[in-house]
Amino acid sequence: MPDALRHTPDSNRLSILSAAVLLTYALTRLIEVQSPVFNWNFFGVGLSIPLNLNIAATFLAAGLTAAGMDWLLRSHPNFASEISVQYWLLPALTAFVLGISLYNLPSGPAWWLGLFLGTILLLMTYVSEYIVLDSSDTRYTLASAGLIAVSFSIFLLLAASLEYAGARLALILLVIFPAAGLVSLRALHLRLNGRWEWQWAIGIALITTQIAAVMHYWPVSPVQYGLVVLSPVYALTGLAINQGETATPRRALAEAGIYFGIFWLAAFLLK
């Protein structure tokens, strides 16, 4: 098999990037600082956001991941004329969600297990984004499918983590809207040969945000909440892909309805 069709990330850059992000998370458990509260009025809704080291580390890890992914991509032979924004959005979101999840876990074996699993997920995302830079790579189809699966899994974890943390509705909506739009936009971009479906992504984000707002007041567990909020993202993204691939409207709507029902049924069975 020709080597030109199987490019792999530079191992040194990958190691440095992973170590920098993981060190950011680890330091939050070793350093204790005061946690002032930032009171913010957003369209008449009062928000109290704790400004502690964990929150700062979460944003720092996302920023490091985005910059590091761009740095990693620059070692790719086909990077010369590429715009790298679309390749670091999902890794940055993954790092952000991992930070939120670790923040909610107590110190101990569970936290270290979460850090270990998160490390594997981040590495998979780094390598997959590197591979899909070249559509002629023999692993492109597998890597793109893996990225889509990771994006939906990350969104499920994000929604469940926010509900578990007891975040206020206004804060949940501020996070869910861009996350839903980003996840659907990246999935559509991968499946529809590089097309940017902004209208679909914004529409999916709006519908998902509305469902997230309603479900926030229902007596459901965090996992149930995550599954229900994920349902419109997954189903409507599938609908957009089917339409983009010239599937019949009847088939596209039927598949979207089936996916939507599966997630709601799974959430119901978890009671």
Summary of the structure (lengths in Angstrom):
residues: 271
radius of gyration: 19.2
end to end distance: 50.2
largest distance: 61.0
contacts: 868
relative contact order: 0.09
helix: 73%
strand: 4%
